[in-house]
Amino acid sequence: MVYQDPFARSEQPEEIPVETTKSTPGGSDIPIETTPTRPPSQRPSQQPEMMEKAQQQASQLADKAQQQVESRLTTQKTQASQGIQNLAGALEQTSQQLRQQGQESLAQYTTKAADQVEHLAHYLNQHDINELIDQSQNYARQHPVPFLAGAFALGFAASRFLKSSAQPTPMQQSRRAY
């Protein structure tokens, strides 16, 4: 015996297997569904619409998140570029002081370093964040060992810098007292 859902809108009725049992001795058979019925909101005809709407919402959220990430990365790129320009200026001042002290060879190295740092700042200003990411990924694929070594060194330097610039907690201050 097959149960047909009277609310189904498809041309072919949905077949649900049922078992029959006797409710009373000598009584009539009562059909019992072996699989649960679906509420009207989950009918097969409405599921594609719900899936499409959910996919559209997920896509919109992903786009919005990507825009926010790109905006933040662009802001950080600009700040990094400004910091690098400041470093180049400091290196140039150091070079001038070294020249005044008569250390010309060291001043030349410092000037070259200042020029390279200035070139990096200019490069960051001229390129979009997506271009920089693509170029970094390409470099990492072509040269994985130097890339990983550089990432490790940069991470180590950043952690040491953050650790040294952090405010000491009361527990750390009490340890220094001994």
N, C-alpha and C positions, 0 to 999 in steps of 0.2 A: 504494500500500500504506500502511495506517495502523497505527501501533503503539498498542496499548492497554496502559495501565499496570495491572498486576494488583493493585497496592496502593491504587488510587484507591477512595474510599468513596462517591463520588457515584453517583447512579443512572445517569447517562450517562457512559460512559467518556471520559476525556480523549484527544483526538486529537492526535497528534504526527506531523508529516509525516516520512517517512523516504525515503532514496534507496537503491537497491540497486546493488551492484557485484559484480563477479566476483572472487573471491579467487584462484582458480587457473584456468588455461586448462581449460575443460571442467568446472570445479567448480560448486558450487551458489551461488546468490545469497546474500549476507550482508547483512542489513539494517543500515544505519548511520543513527543518529538525527541529524537536522539541528539540533535544539534540545536543550540539556542537560535531563536529568531533574532534578526537584526532590527534595531529601532529604525524608524523611518529616516532619521538623519544619516544613517549609514547604508542606505540602499546602494546597490551597485551603480545605479544611474547618477547618483550624486557624488560618489567617491572621486571620479576624475576632476570634477569641479573643485572639490575641497583640496585635492592634491595640488592642482594648478595654483590655487590661491595661496596655499602654504609655501609653494616654491617661489611664487612672486614675492611674498613677504620676506622669505629667507634671502632672496637675491637682493632686495632693497636694503635689508639690514647689513648684508655683506658689503654692498656698495658704500653705504654710509660709513661703516667701520673703516673701509679702505681709504676713503676720503679723509677721515679724521687722522688715520695713521700717517698718510702722506703729508697732511698739513703739519703735524707735529714734527715729522722728520725734516721737512723743509725749514721749519723754525730752528730746529737743532742744527741743521746744516749751516744756516746763516750765522748762528751764534758761534759754531765751531770755526767758521771762516774768519769771523771777527777776532776770535781768540788767537788764531794762527797768524793773522796780520799783526796783532799786538806782539806776538812772540818774534816775528820778523823784525819789527821795529826795535825791540829790546836787543836782539842780536846785532843789529846795525849799530846801535849805541855802544854796545860792548866792543864792537870792532873799532869804532872811532876812539874809544878810551884806550884800547890796546895799542893803537897807532901813536897816540899821544905819549904812551909809556915806552915807546920804542920797540915794541914786539910786533914787528911787521908781518912775519910769517904766520903767527897765530891770528893776527888781524885779518889776513887774507882768507884763512880757513873759516873764520867767523863770518866774513862777508859772503863767502860762497854759501855757507849754511843759511844765512839770512835771505839770499837770493832764491835758494831752493824752497825755503819755507814760504816766501812771498809768492813763488810760482804755484805752490800747492793751494794757497788761499785763493789765488786768482782762478785756478782750475775748479775749485769747489763753487765759486761764484758763477762760473760760466756754464756749468752743467746741471741739468735737472736731476732730482733725486732718483728717478727711475733709471736714468742713464748710469748714474753712479752705482746703483745696485746691480744692474746688468754687467757693468764692467768688472765689479768685484766678483760676481759669480763666475764670469768667464776666466778671470785670473785664477780663482780658486780651483777651477776645473783643470786648467792648463798647468798650474804649479801648486799642487796641494801641500807639499812639504813646507815650502817657504810661507805659504799662506797660514797654515796651522801654527808654525813657529811664531810668526808675527802676531797672530791672534792670541796665542798663549802669552807672549811677552807683553802685549798691550793689556791683556786682562790682569796679569801680575802687577804691572806698573799702576794700573788703575786701582787695584785693590790696596796696594801699599799706600798710594796717595790718599784714598778715602780713609784708610785706617789711621794714617798720621794726622789727617785734618779733622777727624771726628772729635767731639767734645768728650773728655773723659767722664766716665760715670763715677758716682761716689765709691763704688767697689774698687775701681781702678785707682782712684786717688788714695784710698786706704792702703793698697798694696805698695804704692810708691813711697809711702811714709816709712816703711820698714827698710 
